[in-house]
Amino acid sequence: MNLKVFASTGVPGPVVRGLLQALSPIFNIPPSRCSVIPTDDLATGAYDQKRGQYMAEVMLSRLLGEGGDDNVILGIVDVDIYVPGLNFVFGLAQPHGNAALISLCRLDPTFYGKPREPDLLLERAIKEAVHELGHVFGLRHCSGPNCVMRFSNSIREVDGKPREFCGRCRAILRENLGIFKAKNKGGRPDQNVQSPL
């Protein structure tokens, strides 16, 4: 399995490097199978002038075209994103698919009038990337207080959750990762496991 990170030009390099270092062991992807592709195309045509935000679904659909059988795609943008029915989202994923998207805009302390804190921005980005990639690998939102898959509707909720999976989600993820790898190598998994969460 490969992890391809499509990072918009405004995304700081240290955040991208920090994300790769964190995601590689969590999802058991060797660093040699992780790559970064700089891009300016994700936000093109996704701006909603009425809302002053970008449509996350449009960006995610672009990422889906970058996949391939053995690739997992993570897009990182620095613009404010939303989906219909919500004021904003920190990220979006294709469940049981191969692509996820996160935005650094509302994860950045400067969005809230606070001073720059690169370490805090990175920690928040890791949590949201792990969360959205968890959805890619079949995890649903978790009600457990100590799980990265807990839904976050505010930056306080992001800060209040860990970057790790709870035991239950970790077990489901481990099984689903095996299914993903077998499926993309032409193998046949015994069953299609979905999260009961």
N, C-alpha and C positions, 0 to 999 in steps of 0.2 A: 504494500500500500504506500502511496505517495501523498504528501501533503503539499499542496500548491497554495501559496499565499499571494493574493493579488492585493497590493497595497497602493492606495492613492498617493499621489505626489506629496500631499500635505501631511501624511502620516510620518511621525518621527522615526528615524532608523532605530534608535534604542528600543522603542516599543516593539517594532517588528522583530528585532533580534531577541528581545526578552520573551516575546510570545513563543517564538520557535523553541527556545530553550525550555520553556515550561510545558508546551504541548507535546513535544516529542516523547518524553517518558510517560505522560498521562495516557496517551493513546497508543503507546508502544510502536511509534514510528521512528526508525533510525534517523539521526540527523542527516545522513547522506541521502535520505529519500525526501527531504524537506527542501523546498525552493521558494524563492521570493520573486515575483514578477511585478515590477513597478507598472502602474497604469494610470491613465487619465480618463479612461472611457467609462468607468462604472457609473458616474453621475450624469453622463450625457443623456439628455432627454428625460431624466427622472425628476426634474425640478417642477414642483407644483407652486406656481406663482401665487395662487390664492392663499395657500397656507404658509408659504415661505419656508417650506421643507421639501425634502426629497422622498420620493416613493420607494420604499425599501423593496417592494415586490418587483419593480422594474430592474433594480440593481441585481437582485437575486437571480432573476431570469437570465441576465447576462452571464452570471457566474456558472449557471447550469450548463451553458454551452461550452464551457471550458473544461468540463469533466473528462470522462474517459472511464474505462472499466476499473482501473486500479487507482484512481485519483480521488482525493477528498480536497475540496476547494474551500478556502476561507478568504472572503473579501474583507478588507479593512478600509473604511472611509473616515473622513473627518468632518462630514456634514451632518446636519440634523435630519433624521429619518423617521418615517411613520408608516403605518399601515391603516387602511380605512377602519374607522371605529375606535381608534386609539389616538391620543394626543401626540404620542411619540413612542418609539421603541429603541432599546439599546442594541438590538440585533434581531435577526430573522434567520430561519433555517428551513430547509426542505426535509421534513422527517423521513427517515428511511431512504434518503436520497444521497447526494454527494456534495451539497454546497450549503454554506452558511455565510452570513454577513454580520459584521459588527460595526458600530459607529463609535468613534472616540469623542464625538461632539459633547454629549451630555455626561460622559465619563470624566471629562477634563475639569478639574477644580475651577479653572478660569471661567467656565460657563456660568458658575454660580457666584462670580465676583470674588473668588478666592485667589491667592497667589498660586503661581505654577508649582506643582508638586509632581515631578516626573515619576517618582516611585509609586505614588498613589495612583496616578493615571495608568501605569503599567499593571499594578495589582488589579485594578478594576477591569482593565482590558483582558487580562488573563481569565478572570471569573466569567466574563461575558463570552469569551471565545470558547472556554470549556463548556459553558452552558449550551451555546448554540451548536457546537459539535456534538454534544450529548444528544441533542434532538436528531442530528444527522444519523447517529447510530441507534436511533429508536427509543431514546428515553423521553418520557413525558415529564411535565412539571411534577415536582415532589413536594409533599406537604411537610417533610421533615425539616426541622429548624437548622440542622447542621449539614445541609446538602447544597451544592452549587446548582442543582436543578430546581431549587425553589424559585418561583416566579418573583421578579423584581419590578415593582411599579414606580420606584423612586430610587434616587441615588443612595439614600439611607439604607434601603433594603439591599442594594448591591453591596454596600460596605458591611452590612450585618451578616452576610453569608460567607461561608468559607469558599476556597477555590477547589475543594475536594468533593467527591461524591460520597454520599452515605453508603453504608455497607450494602444495602439493598440495590441501589442504583449501580454501584460498582460491579455487583455480581451480574446484573442484567447487561451492563456495558461489556463486560468480559465475554459473555456468551455472544452478544450481538457483534462484537468485533470479530470473533471467530467465524460467524456466519458471513459477514461482509467480506472477509479475506477469502473464504472458501468460494463464495459466489463469484468473486472477481478473478479467481484462478481456475474457474471451470469446474470446481468441485460441487458437490451437492450436500448442503447442510441437512441434518436430520429433520429439522423443523424450522418454521419461521417464527422466531421468538419475538414477541412484542412486549413492551413494558406494561405491567399491570397497573402502573401508577396513574 
